[in-house]
Amino acid sequence: MTATSWNSTRPWRGIMVATALPLRDDLSVDYDAYAEHVAWLIENGCDGVVPNGSLGEYQTLTDEERTRVVRTAVEAAGDGARVMPGVAAYGSAEARRWAEQAAEAGCGSVLLLPPNAYRADEQAVRAHYAQTAKAGVPVVAYNNPIDTKVDLTPALLAELHAGGHIVAVKEFTGDVRRAYEIAELAPELDLLIGADDVLLELALAGAVGWIAGYPNAFPASCAELYHAAVAGDLDTALPLYRSLHSLLRWDSKVEFVQSIKLSMDIAGRRGGPVRPPRVPLTGEIEAGVRAATEKAVADGHH
């Protein structure tokens, strides 16, 4: 088994899909459709799922909905180790409570943003991760300073890892140079690709996993791309990457939830509506997503 393969001892590795959440027309959660989607992703080459992430619209869910989404994912995946719930919360006690719930459900890891209700300093970030790690389930840090305004720098990540508070990082900045600095400062910290449109660059820089968006619409093609990339098989990976990149870059835009759901609709999956305050795509943005998705379909991606 290669270092980048999924296994239950390091279940945060491999392709972990940040799942979109199917909503009915009345915007209630369609748990049956979600269970089917989770099973379909795993059947089509993905290793696991990340429910209650930003793509899963966790901020709009009630506590009851958020809890049931995790339970649905665990049951549908067939192995709780394949489930990495997002446990982001404004307060550290609440994040720890979500992590404890994930542990009770049998999940293999959790994904945690830094405090994001305000621009937290490093002392607050360290306390937040230390508190959540007490739940006893492996914590994957999520670095997205674009949205959170809190930057988990390579030096801070190394400190969190040395303290036993994180096992990996979902790196979303798009700055590939960080991969090499993280490897130097914390060689045992697993680097996970956090943005679809830097997949190849981070795979070549040593990433051992991908917390992914676009496999929601095209799991088989994305799995082929990921495995070729981490294997250094550029003859396979580069043409696939070029073919998919106009689509993958929508994962890094503000409208990523609507974009991926629209792509799912076009590709024959039900993406469906989003909850407010998000609104459906219109105009040039909708046309751009539609064109990129239709190109991917025409190119034979699935």
C-alpha positions in Angstrom: 0.0 0.0 0.0 1.4 3.4 -1.0 1.8 6.3 1.4 -0.9 8.2 -0.4 -3.5 5.4 -0.3 -6.4 5.4 2.0 -6.3 3.1 5.1 -8.0 3.1 8.4 -4.8 4.0 10.4 -4.5 7.3 8.6 -8.1 7.7 7.3 -7.7 11.4 6.4 -5.5 10.4 3.4 -6.7 9.8 -0.1 -9.7 11.5 -1.8 -12.0 12.8 0.9 -14.9 14.5 -0.8 -16.3 17.7 0.8 -19.9 16.7 0.1 -22.6 19.0 -1.2 -25.8 18.5 0.7 -28.9 17.7 -1.3 -31.9 19.9 -0.4 -35.5 19.5 -1.5 -37.3 22.3 -3.3 -38.5 23.5 0.1 -34.9 23.6 1.3 -35.2 20.8 3.8 -32.4 18.2 3.8 -33.0 15.2 1.7 -31.2 12.6 3.9 -32.0 9.7 1.6 -30.5 11.5 -1.4 -27.4 12.3 0.7 -26.9 8.7 1.7 -27.2 7.6 -1.9 -24.6 10.3 -2.9 -22.1 9.2 -0.3 -22.4 5.6 -1.4 -22.1 6.6 -5.0 -18.9 8.6 -4.4 -17.2 5.7 -2.7 -18.3 3.3 -5.4 -16.8 5.6 -8.0 -13.3 5.8 -6.6 -13.4 8.2 -3.7 -12.1 7.2 -0.3 -14.4 9.0 2.0 -16.4 12.1 2.7 -16.3 15.3 4.6 -19.8 16.3 5.7 -20.7 19.6 7.3 -17.9 21.5 5.5 -18.5 24.8 3.8 -19.6 23.0 0.7 -22.1 21.2 2.9 -23.6 24.6 4.0 -23.0 23.7 7.6 -23.5 27.3 8.7 -27.1 27.1 7.6 -27.9 23.8 9.4 -29.6 23.4 12.8 -27.9 21.3 15.4 -30.3 18.5 14.7 -29.6 18.6 11.0 -25.9 18.7 11.4 -26.0 15.7 13.8 -28.1 13.7 11.4 -25.9 14.5 8.4 -23.0 12.9 10.2 -24.9 9.8 11.1 -26.2 9.5 7.6 -22.7 9.7 6.2 -21.3 7.1 8.5 -24.1 4.6 7.7 -23.8 5.2 4.0 -20.0 5.0 3.9 -20.1 1.6 5.6 -17.1 2.5 7.7 -17.1 5.5 10.0 -13.3 5.8 9.5 -14.2 7.1 6.0 -16.0 10.1 7.4 -14.3 13.4 8.4 -17.0 15.8 9.7 -16.4 19.5 9.7 -16.5 20.6 13.4 -16.1 24.4 12.9 -17.8 26.6 15.5 -17.4 30.0 16.9 -16.6 28.7 20.3 -13.9 26.1 21.2 -16.3 24.3 23.6 -18.8 23.9 20.8 -16.1 22.7 18.3 -15.0 20.1 20.9 -18.6 19.0 21.4 -19.0 18.4 17.6 -15.7 16.5 17.7 -16.9 14.3 20.6 -20.0 13.6 18.7 -18.0 12.6 15.6 -15.9 10.3 17.8 -19.1 8.7 19.2 -20.3 8.1 15.7 -17.1 6.3 14.8 -15.6 8.9 12.5 -11.9 8.5 11.7 -11.0 12.2 11.8 -12.5 15.7 12.0 -11.8 18.9 10.0 -11.4 22.1 12.1 -11.1 25.8 11.0 -9.4 28.2 13.3 -11.6 30.5 15.3 -13.4 32.5 12.6 -15.8 34.9 14.3 -12.9 37.4 14.6 -9.3 37.7 13.6 -7.8 35.4 16.2 -4.2 35.7 17.3 -1.8 32.7 17.6 -2.5 32.2 21.3 -6.2 31.8 20.6 -5.6 29.5 17.7 -3.4 27.2 19.8 -6.0 27.1 22.6 -8.8 26.3 20.0 -7.0 23.3 18.5 -5.8 22.1 21.9 -9.3 22.2 23.3 -10.9 20.4 20.3 -8.1 17.7 20.2 -9.2 16.7 23.7 -12.1 14.9 22.1 -9.6 12.2 21.2 -10.3 12.0 17.4 -7.5 13.1 15.0 -7.9 16.7 13.9 -7.2 18.0 10.4 -6.5 21.7 10.4 -8.2 23.8 7.7 -6.2 26.8 6.5 -8.3 29.3 4.6 -7.1 32.7 5.5 -8.9 34.2 2.5 -12.3 33.6 4.2 -11.3 33.3 7.9 -8.7 36.1 8.1 -6.7 33.8 10.3 -3.5 32.3 8.7 -2.2 28.9 9.8 1.4 29.6 8.8 3.8 26.7 8.3 5.5 27.7 11.6 2.2 27.7 13.5 1.1 24.4 11.9 4.4 22.9 13.0 3.8 24.0 16.5 0.2 22.6 16.5 1.5 19.3 15.2 4.4 19.1 17.7 1.8 19.7 20.5 -0.2 16.7 19.3 -3.2 18.8 18.3 -3.3 18.2 14.6 -2.4 15.3 12.3 -2.8 17.0 8.9 -3.6 20.3 7.2 -6.1 21.1 4.4 -4.1 23.8 2.7 -6.3 26.2 0.7 -4.1 29.3 0.2 -3.1 28.3 -3.3 0.5 29.1 -2.4 2.3 26.0 -3.4 5.6 27.2 -1.8 4.1 26.5 1.6 4.1 22.8 0.9 7.9 22.7 1.0 8.1 24.9 4.1 5.6 22.7 5.9 7.6 19.6 5.0 10.8 21.2 6.4 9.2 22.4 9.6 6.9 19.4 10.3 7.9 16.5 8.1 5.4 14.1 9.8 2.4 16.5 9.2 0.3 15.3 6.4 -0.4 17.8 3.6 -3.8 17.6 2.1 -4.8 19.4 -1.1 -7.4 22.0 -0.1 -8.3 23.7 -3.4 -9.1 21.7 -6.6 -7.3 24.0 -8.9 -3.8 23.5 -7.4 -4.2 19.7 -7.2 -1.3 18.8 -9.5 1.1 21.3 -8.0 0.4 20.2 -4.4 0.4 16.5 -5.4 3.9 16.9 -6.9 5.0 18.8 -3.7 4.1 15.8 -1.5 0.4 15.9 -0.7 -1.0 12.6 0.6 -4.7 13.5 0.3 -7.3 15.7 -1.3 -10.3 17.3 0.4 -12.1 17.7 -2.8 -15.0 19.6 -4.3 -15.5 18.6 -7.9 -15.7 14.8 -7.4 -19.2 15.6 -6.3 -19.9 15.9 -10.1 -17.1 13.9 -11.7 -15.7 11.3 -9.2 -14.2 8.8 -11.6 -12.2 11.4 -13.7 -11.1 13.2 -10.5 -9.9 10.0 -8.9 -7.9 9.1 -12.1 -6.4 12.6 -12.0 -5.5 12.4 -8.3 -3.9 9.0 -8.4 -1.8 9.9 -11.5 -0.7 13.2 -9.8 0.4 11.7 -6.5 2.2 8.9 -8.5 4.1 11.5 -10.5 2.6 10.1 -13.7 2.6 13.4 -15.6 1.8 11.7 -19.0 -1.6 10.8 -17.5 -2.1 13.6 -15.1 -1.3 16.7 -17.1 -3.7 16.2 -20.0 -6.5 15.4 -17.5 -5.6 18.5 -15.4 -5.6 20.7 -18.5 -9.0 19.3 -19.6 -10.6 19.8 -16.1 -8.9 23.0 -14.9 -11.5 25.4 -16.3 -14.0 23.5 -14.1 -11.8 22.9 -11.0 -11.1 26.6 -10.6 -14.7 27.2 -9.6 -14.0 25.4 -6.4 -11.9 28.4 -5.3 -14.4 31.1 -6.0 -16.9 32.7 -3.7 -19.8 31.0 -5.5 -18.2 27.5 -5.1 -21.3 25.9 -3.5 -23.7 27.0 -6.2 -21.1 26.2 -8.9 -20.6 22.6 -7.8 -24.3 22.0 -7.3 -25.0 23.4 -10.8 -22.2 21.2 -12.3 -23.8 18.2 -10.5 -27.2 19.1 -12.1 -25.6 19.3 -15.6 -23.6 16.1 -15.1 -26.8 14.1 -14.2 -26.6 14.3 -10.4 -29.0 16.3 -8.3 -27.2 19.3 -7.0 -30.3 21.3 -6.4 -30.9 24.5 -4.5 -28.8 26.3 -1.9 -30.0 27.9 1.4 -30.0 31.6 1.9 -28.1 33.8 2.2 -26.6 32.1 -0.9 -28.7 32.7 -4.0 -28.8 30.8 -7.4 -26.2 31.7 -10.0 -27.1 34.1 -12.8 -25.5 36.0 -15.7 -21.9 35.6 -16.5 -21.0 33.4 -13.5 -23.8 30.8 -14.3 -22.7 30.9 -18.0 -19.1 30.3 -17.0 -19.9 27.3 -14.8 -22.2 25.9 -17.4 -19.7 26.1 -20.2 -16.9 24.6 -18.1 -19.2 21.7 -17.0 -20.5 21.0 -20.5 -16.9 21.0 -21.8 -16.0 18.4 -19.2 -19.0 16.2 -20.1 -18.1 16.6 -23.8 -14.6 15.5 -23.0 -15.9 12.3 -21.6 -15.4 13.1 -17.9 -17.7 11.3 -15.4 
